[in-house]
Every structure is written in structure tokens, then in C-alpha cells.
Amino acid sequence: FHFTKEPLMEEYSVAAQIWKYSSVDMCELAMNSVIQSGFEAEVKRHWVGRDYLETGQTEVHKTNVPLCRLKYRASTLEQEHALIARMVRDGSDSPPFRHEH
């Protein structure tokens, strides 16, 4: 249920308030929303950048998401893929985390 005539703006405002998102967080959320949307590729290129399908290749001047954040996300995703590949290769069903007491 929405209380305004702009439900999307209302959703973003609520998210920012509840989770204490910064303006950069909100820009990243909006960027990811466009990338994940059902918009045609040309619309996504207009709003996010021509190489939006490449990890971390959005255009900073369009998204307001700093390059360092995009690089961090790409690096984290790469590490997660490597962990999954290692687990598959080793036949493990749980991540190799060590709990020290």
C-alpha cells in the first residue's frame, strides 16, 4: 500500500530511512534496479552506460556510483565464484570457514 502518487519514490524514501542508506547506496540501488529491470537494452545503456553488461563497466557520470565501489563489487563476486568453484571441485557441501574460539 502506498500513501503518495509516486509509489517508487516512496519505496526509495522508506528504504533510505529504514536502512540508513547514503546517497551513494541509493544510487547503487537505482543502478541495479535499472540493470535488473525489463527495460530494453537501449534504455539501460542510456541510463547506466553502453557497457552495462560488463561487470563494473557502468558510467560513473550517469550512475553516481564511484568506480571504487564498482570494483569492490566485481572483486567480491569474483571471490564468491572462486569459492563455489573450489567447493564443487573438492566435493564439499559447506564453505571452508574456520571458527576459532
Residue pairs with C-beta under 8 A, 6 or more apart in sequence:
2 10
3 10
4 10
12 26
12 29
12 30
15 21
15 26
15 29
16 25
16 26
19 25
21 29
23 64
24 64
24 65
24 66
24 69
27 63
27 64
27 65
28 63
28 65
28 69
30 63
31 48
31 58
31 63
31 65
34 44
34 47
34 48
35 44
35 48
35 52
35 58
37 44
44 52
45 52
47 62
48 58
48 59
48 62
48 63
49 57
49 58
49 59
49 62
49 63
50 59
51 57
51 58
52 58
55 73
55 74
55 77
56 67
56 70
56 71
56 73
56 74
57 70
58 65
58 70
60 66
60 67
60 70
83 95
83 96
86 92
86 96
87 93
87 94
87 95
87 96
